Amino acid sequence: AFFKTSIENAELIKVSYNTFISTKIAFINTIMEMCHKLPGTNIDDVSNALELASKRLISKAYLRGGMGDGGGCHPRDNIALSWLAKKLNISLDFFEQIMLQREKQTDWFRDLIKENIKSKDDKVYILGKSFKPETNITTGSPSILLSNILKEDKINAICYDPYVDTQKPKFDKGVYFLGTQHTIFENFKF
């Protein structure tokens, strides 16, 4: 489909589109964290119910709890809209909050992983480095960010992605965290 418009509108449409996706991801990941803390709740059940509202919520795409979004476009376009909101003196820089949710969620995952480490010798295995399944693109990868944050905390974090790495690490006892939902991990032997 084609939409004829000005160059200025085209650029604003592009960054708005990507940032709307980031908004959906930030929203559902916040609900995921709530489900983790509220007894009797489950993010998959909540997502499945929300998906039924396809006319008002647009679609079920990007409506699953998981890692924050990454890549070259979404975070960059979020930053662009945040910059523009500040430049135009908009009453609330909503876009900055989306970026902040992504960062805070990564901190929450770090804390969650730390809570599940049983001994100082336990390793943390982050499965997946790419920012989306079945690719090797690691630009803006939330998994790599999480791995780096854990390493700053002196936690032995090993990040492995079959689409990126040629060497498979020796998997041992430890904490496993799914960073990228590659289909190959569906049958992973923990």
Disulfide bonds with the S-S distance in Angstrom:
none
